[in-house]
Amino acid sequence: MKRISFIVATLFLSTMVMNAQSETTLHDFVVEDIFGDTFDLADLKGRKVLVVNTASECGLTPQYEYLQSLYEEFGGDNFIIIGFPANNFANQEPGTNEEIAQFCQVNYGVSFPMMSKISVRGDDIHPLYQWLTQKSQNGVLDAEVTWNFQKFLVDEKGRVVDYAPPRENPRSEKILNWIASGS
């Protein structure tokens, strides 16, 4: 009987270890930056990451200013912002990657990494956003992207911990407290 209990316990622990090792994180994705270069999100291990879907012709576009100030104040070895332009809402990001990069630099001095334009919802949703928005994939929450400038908070281990809705200022108390917290 002890032998059977030992075998069952061993199988149970092995299954738990395998499940823990197979957990998908932000660090498992490779994307393309706005200049067409590969951007391996595994390079962000150990940093908190604020992932934001952006648009140049939206009423919330001035959030670029707050995102940039947040990046200037906190960006570095422990925190980074990544912008993903998307044209999913009312055709508010119609430009090419080159046009988007120029707009961000000229109008807001954006220096945080911007990625190539993707889809953040619908039938052509990018795999990263499938993971960000579906609890079945991220293990934490369901958070359909409802508009431009929805923010996902990802911890140092690449796990989604929360999100902030589009209208929430990037410098909100919630986001500032998360950046300042120990985990």
ZIHU-V201390 format. One record per pair of residues at least 24 apart in sequence whose C-alpha atoms are under 10 Angstrom apart, sorted by the first residue. I is the first residue (numbers start at 0). GAP is how many residues later the second one is. D is the distance in whole Angstrom. If there is no record, write none. Layout:
I/GAP/D ; I/GAP/D
//
This chain:
22/114/9 ; 22/115/8 ; 22/116/8 ; 22/136/9 ; 23/107/8 ; 23/113/7 ; 23/114/7 ; 23/115/9 ; 23/134/9 ; 23/135/8 ; 24/103/10 ; 24/106/8 ; 24/107/9 ; 24/112/9 ; 24/113/7 ; 24/114/10 ; 24/129/9 ; 24/130/10 ; 24/132/7 ; 24/133/5 ; 24/134/5 ; 24/135/8 ; 25/102/8 ; 25/105/8 ; 25/106/8 ; 25/112/9 ; 25/128/8 ; 25/129/9 ; 25/130/10 ; 25/131/8 ; 25/132/5 ; 25/133/7 ; 25/134/8 ; 26/129/10 ; 26/130/8 ; 26/131/6 ; 26/132/9 ; 27/100/9 ; 27/130/9 ; 28/98/8 ; 28/99/7 ; 28/102/10 ; 29/98/9 ; 30/84/7 ; 30/85/8 ; 30/87/10 ; 30/95/10 ; 30/96/10 ; 30/97/8 ; 31/52/10 ; 31/82/9 ; 31/83/6 ; 31/84/6 ; 31/85/9 ; 31/86/10 ; 32/49/10 ; 32/50/9 ; 32/51/9 ; 32/64/9 ; 32/80/7 ; 32/81/6 ; 32/82/4 ; 32/83/5 ; 32/84/9 ; 33/49/9 ; 33/50/9 ; 33/51/9 ; 33/62/9 ; 33/63/6 ; 33/64/7 ; 33/65/10 ; 33/66/8 ; 33/67/7 ; 33/79/8 ; 33/80/6 ; 33/81/4 ; 33/82/4 ; 33/83/7 ; 34/62/7 ; 34/63/7 ; 34/66/8 ; 34/79/9 ; 34/80/8 ; 34/81/7 ; 35/61/9 ; 35/62/10 ; 35/79/8 ; 35/80/7 ; 36/78/9 ; 36/79/9 ; 37/77/9 ; 38/74/9 ; 38/76/8 ; 40/117/9 ; 41/115/10 ; 41/116/8 ; 43/33/9 ; 43/34/9 ; 43/35/9 ; 43/36/8 ; 43/112/8 ; 43/113/9 ; 43/114/8 ; 44/32/10 ; 44/33/9 ; 44/110/9 ; 44/111/6 ; 44/112/6 ; 44/113/7 ; 45/31/8 ; 45/32/7 ; 45/33/9 ; 45/109/8 ; 45/110/4 ; 45/111/6 ; 45/112/8 ; 46/28/9 ; 46/29/8 ; 46/30/6 ; 46/31/4 ; 46/32/5 ; 46/33/7 ; 46/34/10 ; 46/107/9 ; 46/108/7 ; 46/109/4 ; 46/110/8 ; 46/111/8 ; 46/132/10 ; 46/136/10 ; 47/27/10 ; 47/28/10 ; 47/29/9 ; 47/30/6 ; 47/31/5 ; 47/32/6 ; 47/33/9 ; 47/105/7 ; 47/106/6 ; 47/107/5 ; 47/108/5 ; 47/109/8 ; 47/110/8 ; 47/111/9 ; 47/112/10 ; 47/130/9 ; 47/131/7 ; 47/135/8 ; 48/26/10 ; 48/29/9 ; 48/30/6 ; 48/31/5 ; 48/32/6 ; 48/33/7 ; 48/102/10 ; 48/103/8 ; 48/104/6 ; 48/105/5 ; 48/106/7 ; 48/107/7 ; 48/108/10 ; 48/109/8 ; 48/110/10 ; 48/111/9 ; 48/130/9 ; 49/29/8 ; 49/30/6 ; 49/31/5 ; 49/32/6 ; 49/33/8 ; 49/100/10 ; 49/101/6 ; 49/102/6 ; 49/103/5 ; 49/104/6 ; 49/105/9 ; 49/110/10 ; 49/113/9 ; 49/114/10 ; 49/120/9 ; 49/125/9 ; 49/129/9 ; 50/29/9 ; 50/30/6 ; 50/31/5 ; 50/32/6 ; 50/33/8 ; 50/78/10 ; 50/81/9 ; 50/98/9 ; 50/99/8 ; 50/100/6 ; 50/101/5 ; 50/102/7 ; 50/103/8 ; 50/109/10 ; 50/112/9 ; 51/29/8 ; 51/30/6 ; 51/31/5 ; 51/32/6 ; 51/33/8 ; 51/34/10 ; 51/62/10 ; 51/96/8 ; 51/97/6 ; 51/98/6 ; 51/99/5 ; 51/100/7 ; 51/101/9 ; 51/111/10 ; 51/112/10 ; 51/114/9 ; 51/118/10 ; 52/29/9 ; 52/30/6 ; 52/31/5 ; 52/32/6 ; 52/33/6 ; 52/34/9 ; 52/35/10 ; 52/61/10 ; 52/62/10 ; 52/64/9 ; 52/65/9 ; 52/66/9 ; 52/67/7 ; 52/76/10 ; 52/92/9 ; 52/94/8 ; 52/95/6 ; 52/96/5 ; 52/97/6 ; 52/98/7 ; 52/99/9 ; 52/113/9 ; 53/28/10 ; 53/29/6 ; 53/30/6 ; 53/31/5 ; 53/32/6 ; 53/33/9 ; 53/34/10 ; 53/38/9 ; 53/39/8 ; 53/46/10 ; 53/60/9 ; 53/63/9 ; 53/93/9 ; 53/94/5 ; 53/95/5 ; 53/96/8 ; 53/97/10 ; 53/112/10 ; 54/28/10 ; 54/29/9 ; 54/30/6 ; 54/31/6 ; 54/32/7 ; 54/33/9 ; 54/34/9 ; 54/36/9 ; 54/37/6 ; 54/38/5 ; 54/39/9 ; 54/40/9 ; 54/45/9 ; 54/49/10 ; 54/62/10 ; 54/92/10 ; 54/93/6 ; 54/94/8 ; 55/29/8 ; 55/30/9 ; 55/31/9 ; 55/35/10 ; 55/36/6 ; 55/37/5 ; 55/38/8 ; 55/39/8 ; 55/43/10 ; 55/44/7 ; 55/47/7 ; 55/48/8 ; 55/51/10 ; 55/92/10 ; 56/30/10 ; 56/33/9 ; 56/34/8 ; 56/35/5 ; 56/36/6 ; 56/37/8 ; 56/38/10 ; 56/91/10 ; 57/31/9 ; 57/32/9 ; 57/33/9 ; 57/34/6 ; 57/35/8 ; 57/89/10 ; 57/90/7 ; 57/91/9 ; 58/33/9 ; 58/89/9 ; 58/108/10 ; 59/87/9 ; 59/88/7 ; 59/89/7 ; 59/106/8 ; 59/107/7 ; 59/108/10 ; 59/109/9 ; 60/31/10 ; 60/43/10 ; 60/47/10 ; 60/87/8 ; 60/88/8 ; 61/45/9 ; 61/46/8 ; 62/45/9 ; 62/86/8 ; 62/103/9 ; 62/104/9 ; 62/105/9 ; 62/106/7 ; 62/107/7 ; 62/108/9 ; 63/40/8 ; 63/43/9 ; 63/44/6 ; 63/45/9 ; 63/46/7 ; 63/85/9 ; 63/106/9 ; 64/39/10 ; 64/42/9 ; 64/43/6 ; 64/44/8 ; 64/45/8 ; 64/105/9 ; 65/42/9 ; 65/103/7 ; 65/104/6 ; 65/105/6 ; 65/106/10 ; 66/41/9 ; 66/43/8 ; 66/44/10 ; 66/45/9 ; 66/102/9 ; 66/103/6 ; 66/104/8 ; 67/40/7 ; 67/41/7 ; 67/42/6 ; 67/43/7 ; 67/44/7 ; 67/102/9 ; 68/39/10 ; 68/40/10 ; 68/41/9 ; 68/42/10 ; 68/101/9 ; 68/102/9 ; 69/42/10 ; 69/100/7 ; 69/101/7 ; 69/105/10 ; 69/106/9 ; 69/109/10 ; 70/39/9 ; 70/40/8 ; 70/41/7 ; 71/38/10 ; 71/39/8 ; 71/40/9 ; 73/102/9 ; 73/105/8 ; 73/106/9 ; 74/37/8 ; 74/104/10 ; 77/77/10 ; 77/78/8 ; 77/101/9 ; 77/102/10 ; 78/75/10 ; 78/76/9 ; 78/77/9 ; 78/100/7 ; 78/101/10 ; 79/32/7 ; 79/33/8 ; 79/99/10 ; 80/30/10 ; 80/31/6 ; 80/32/7 ; 80/33/9 ; 80/70/10 ; 80/71/10 ; 80/72/10 ; 81/30/6 ; 81/31/5 ; 81/32/6 ; 81/33/7 ; 81/69/10 ; 81/70/10 ; 82/27/10 ; 82/29/8 ; 82/30/6 ; 82/31/5 ; 82/32/6 ; 82/33/9 ; 82/34/9 ; 82/66/9 ; 82/68/9 ; 83/29/9 ; 83/30/6 ; 83/31/5 ; 83/32/7 ; 83/33/6 ; 83/34/7 ; 83/35/9 ; 83/36/9 ; 83/45/10 ; 83/64/10 ; 83/65/9 ; 84/29/8 ; 84/30/7 ; 84/31/7 ; 84/32/5 ; 84/33/6 ; 84/34/8 ; 84/35/9 ; 84/63/9 ; 84/64/9 ; 85/29/10 ; 85/30/9 ; 85/31/5 ; 85/32/5 ; 85/33/6 ; 85/34/7 ; 85/35/9 ; 85/61/10 ; 85/62/8 ; 85/63/10 ; 86/30/8 ; 86/31/8 ; 86/32/7 ; 86/33/8 ; 86/34/10 ; 86/61/9 ; 87/30/9 ; 87/31/6 ; 87/32/7 ; 87/33/7 ; 87/34/8 ; 87/37/10 ; 87/57/10 ; 87/58/10 ; 87/59/8 ; 87/60/8 ; 88/31/10 ; 88/32/10 ; 88/57/9 ; 88/58/6 ; 88/59/7 ; 89/57/9 ; 89/58/10 ; 91/56/9 ; 92/24/9 ; 92/55/9 ; 119/24/9 ; 119/25/7 ; 119/26/9 ; 119/27/9 ; 119/28/9 ; 120/24/7 ; 120/25/9 ; 120/26/10 ; 130/29/9 ; 131/27/9 ; 131/28/7 ; 131/30/10 ; 131/31/9 ; 132/27/9 ; 132/30/9 ; 134/25/10 ; 150/24/9 ; 152/25/8 ; 152/26/9 ; 153/24/10 ; 154/24/9 ; 154/28/7 ; 155/27/7 ; 156/26/9
//
